[in-house]
Amino acid sequence: MKNSNLLVVAAILTVSACSTVNQSAGTGQLDLISNKEAVEKYWVVKRKVAPEYPADAGEKGISGCVEFTLLIDGDGKPQNLMVIKSFPGTTFNKKAYDALRKWQWTPGADNAQKQPVLTTIQLDFTTRKSANHAQAYSACKI
């Protein structure tokens, strides 16, 4: 009987470890990088700042994007911004970073405790008739 109880407990622990929402060890933050829908349950964008289009890129008719990983902290502010994708090269990185630093979130209905979350955000830079239209749309999945 003891062995069967032990097997049940082991099975429950194994199943609970397979959750799609991962709690980072010791930090109290949820890793929601692969679950955008869950992010919106925890944090709602209160202030979204559009990035300024770099003059050089505009003059050359270049489109692109920058994707970041970031932590939305307990105050609804972005922390630990890290570029994980940038096209083309680093053309838009500074303007994207400057804009995203100004974003703010408010806790969602499911987040009364103001649980910090890890997520990703992509900022797109597009112009009409851009010189690299096809490449930008492919690389950025716009």
C-alpha positions in Angstrom: 0.0 0.0 0.0 2.8 2.4 0.8 4.4 1.8 -2.6 1.2 2.7 -4.4 0.8 5.9 -2.4 4.4 6.8 -3.2 3.7 6.2 -6.9 0.6 8.5 -6.8 2.6 11.3 -5.2 5.5 10.9 -7.7 2.9 11.0 -10.6 1.3 14.2 -9.2 4.7 15.8 -8.9 5.7 14.8 -12.4 2.5 16.2 -13.9 2.7 19.5 -12.0 6.2 20.0 -13.2 5.0 20.0 -16.8 3.1 23.4 -16.5 3.3 25.9 -19.3 3.8 28.7 -16.8 7.2 28.4 -15.2 8.1 30.1 -11.9 11.7 31.1 -12.0 13.6 29.7 -9.0 14.0 32.1 -6.1 13.0 35.2 -8.0 9.2 35.1 -7.7 8.7 35.9 -11.4 6.7 33.9 -13.9 8.3 32.9 -17.2 5.6 33.6 -19.7 7.9 34.0 -22.8 6.0 31.3 -24.7 2.6 32.3 -23.5 1.5 35.8 -24.6 -2.2 35.2 -23.6 -1.1 34.6 -20.0 0.9 37.8 -19.9 -2.3 39.8 -20.7 -4.0 38.1 -17.7 -1.2 39.3 -15.4 -0.4 42.7 -16.9 -2.3 45.1 -19.1 -0.5 47.8 -21.1 -1.3 51.2 -19.5 1.1 53.3 -21.5 2.6 52.3 -24.9 5.1 54.6 -26.5 5.7 54.3 -30.2 9.3 54.3 -31.2 10.8 57.2 -33.2 11.8 56.1 -36.7 15.5 56.7 -37.2 16.1 59.4 -39.8 18.8 57.4 -41.6 16.5 54.4 -42.0 13.6 56.6 -43.1 15.8 58.3 -45.8 17.0 55.0 -47.1 13.5 53.5 -47.0 14.4 50.6 -44.6 11.9 48.6 -42.6 12.7 46.2 -39.8 12.1 45.2 -36.2 13.6 44.6 -32.8 12.4 41.9 -30.4 13.2 42.1 -26.7 12.9 39.8 -23.7 12.0 41.8 -20.6 10.7 41.6 -17.1 7.5 43.5 -16.2 8.3 44.2 -12.5 5.9 44.5 -9.6 5.4 48.2 -10.4 4.5 47.5 -14.0 7.8 48.8 -15.3 10.0 47.1 -17.9 13.3 45.8 -16.5 16.2 43.8 -17.9 15.5 44.6 -21.6 17.6 42.3 -23.8 17.5 42.3 -27.7 16.9 38.8 -29.0 16.2 39.6 -32.6 17.1 42.7 -34.6 16.6 43.3 -38.4 18.4 44.7 -40.3 21.4 44.6 -38.0 21.2 47.1 -35.1 19.5 49.8 -37.2 16.5 50.2 -34.9 17.8 49.0 -31.6 18.4 52.3 -29.8 15.0 53.9 -30.8 13.2 50.7 -29.9 14.9 50.5 -26.5 14.2 54.1 -25.7 10.5 53.7 -26.5 10.1 50.4 -24.6 11.7 51.8 -21.5 8.8 54.3 -21.2 6.0 51.6 -21.4 4.0 50.9 -18.3 1.6 48.2 -17.3 -1.2 47.8 -14.7 -2.0 44.6 -12.9 -4.7 42.4 -14.6 -7.6 40.9 -12.8 -5.7 37.7 -12.1 -2.7 39.6 -10.7 -3.7 41.2 -7.4 -0.2 40.3 -6.0 1.5 42.2 -8.8 3.5 39.1 -9.9 6.5 40.0 -12.1 6.6 38.2 -15.4 9.1 37.5 -18.1 7.9 38.1 -21.7 8.9 39.2 -25.2 7.8 42.2 -27.2 8.6 43.1 -30.8 8.6 46.6 -32.1 8.2 47.0 -35.8 9.4 49.7 -38.1 7.8 49.8 -41.5 7.6 52.3 -44.3 5.6 52.3 -47.5 7.5 50.9 -50.4 10.5 50.1 -48.3 13.7 49.0 -50.1 13.8 45.8 -48.1 10.1 45.2 -47.8 10.1 41.4 -48.5 13.1 40.7 -46.3 11.7 42.7 -43.4 8.3 41.1 -43.5 10.0 37.7 -43.6 12.5 38.3 -40.9 10.1 40.1 -38.6 7.0 38.0 -39.4 5.0 41.3 -39.6 
